[in-house]
Amino acid sequence: MVRIIQHRAYNYVFSALLLAGALSSLLTWGMKFGIDFTGGSILEVEFAATRPEILAVQESLNPLDLGSVTVQPAGQRAAIIRFRDVDEDTHQAILAKLKEVSGGEITEKRFGSIGPLIGSELQRRALWGIVVALFFIVSYIAWAFRKVSRPVASWKYGAAAVVALAHDILVVIGVFSAIGHFYGIEVDSLFVSALLTILGFSVHDTIVVFDRIRENLFRAVGGTFEDVVNKSVNDTMVRSINTSLTVLLVLTMLFLFGGESIRYFSLALIIGIAIGTYSSIFIASPLLVDWQRFSSKGSK
């Protein structure tokens, strides 16, 4: 049996390093928000011939006064272009300029426009969505484990799960802060969907471990609470890892072959599910043990 709980100090150090890097990135560079949150327009086009140089595309659009224009390659012949919110006349003028600079036909694959007020509202709703999800997670776990009040109160299972979830979310956000700074990748509403999906997957993994702890406590398998938790983690670890690996395999295929529009959604899920599996095994359960130890010392 692997002594995971007994060696939990190493897990805490590793997580502390991950969180330090994530917070440093976030505080230094912040997040690069897409037009879903800031307002603006996004246009994806595919060129019939060779895609023009990025600089040539930007220079061709300068006379249209589009504000800050970013051009991101997508595949072999396509490009994703972001600029300020525009009307339909300007939209058609942009297509004409792109056709002119490419010297051939172009195909418009998508076009979207969001005003700045809507973008700000989406930011607030995204934040509230995550907060509300965390609240209901704590409430559900506290209710589900209400009959397991010794040696750890039921609500502490929910609190430990939320600490692990916050750990997962911060790591993913920190990674996207860094790649946003170095590679210009923007976060949008799909990124928020990925975060909520990560919350669901990670808490599912954590509950599986907690449920085994509950079963072993009811069955009185013997030993201290630390021994019971360590046995429970070992009982479920292989199942958790195998489940996560199958999901990660699918997500990796989506990242490699799923197209530009969902590539970074897939990447967020890959990072989140990998770190969520780690936190379910090496963070959430050890926190219960330390919480129980501190509570015992306090009562004495």
Residue, then its C-alpha position, 0 to 999 in steps of 0.5 A: m500500500v502506498r503511504i500517500i497520506q503519510h508523505r503528504a508534506y511533499n504533495y503540499v510543497f508541490s502544490a505550493l510551487l504550482l500555486a506560486g507560479a500560477l499567482s505570479s503569472l496572474l499578478t504579473w501579466g493578468m488575463k488576456f480577455g477575448i471579445d466575449f468579455t471586452g467587446g469587439s468583433i471576431l472574423e475567421v476567413e479562409f484564403a483560397a490561395t496562400r495565406p498572406e503574411i500577418l503584417a500584410v493583413q494588418e497593414s491592409l486593414n489600417p485605413l479602416d480604423l479598426g482599433s487594435v487589430t490582432v491576426q492569428p493563423a488558423g490551420q494552413r490557409a485560414a486566419i482569425i482576426r479580432f478588432r473593435d465592434v463594427d457595423e455591417d458596412t465596415h464588415q463588408a469593407i474588411l472582407a474586400k480588403l482581405k480579398e484584395v491583399s490575398g489576390g484571390e477569393i476568400t471564404e468567411k467562416r464566422f463573424g461575431s460582434i459583441g458590445p463592451l457593455i455585454g462583454s462586462e456583463l458576461q465577465r460578471r456572470a462568469l464569475w458568479g457562475i463559478v461562485v454559485a457552483l462552488f457554493f452548491i458543491v459545498s452544500y451538496i457534499a455537506w448534505a451527502f456526508r451528514k451521517v459521517s460527523r466523526p471524527v471530521a464534521s460533514w461540512k469539512y468534506g465540502a470545504a476540503a473539496v472546495v480547497a482542492l477545486a480552487h487549487d485546480i482552477l487557479v493552476v489552469i488560470g495561471v497557465f492561460s495567463a502565461i500562454g496569453h502573455f507569450y502566445g497571445i491566446e485569449v480567454d472567452s466564454l468557452f474558457v469559462s465553460a471549461l472551468l465549470t467542466i473542470l469543477g464538475f469532473s474534479v469534484h466527482d473524483t474527490i467524492v469517489v475518494f470521500d465516499r470510500i472514506r465513509e464506507n471504511l469508517f462505517r465498516a470500522v476497518g481499524g487504525t487511525f483516521e489517517d490510516v483509514v484515509n490512506k487505505s481509501v485513497n489507495d482503494t480508489m487511486v487506480r480507478s481515478i487515474n484510469t478514468s482520467l487517462t481515458v478522458l485525457l486521451v480523447l481531449t488530446m485528440l480534440f486538441l490535435f485534430g479538433g480545429e482551431s475553435i476548440r483547441y484551447f478549450s481542449l487544452a484547458l480541459i487537459i490541464g484541469i482534469a490532470i491537475g484535478t485528478y492529482s488534487s483529488i488524490f493528493i490534496a483533498s484527502p490529506l487536508l481532511v487528515d490535517w484538519q482532524r489532527f488540528s481539531s483533536k489538538g484544539s479539543k485537548 
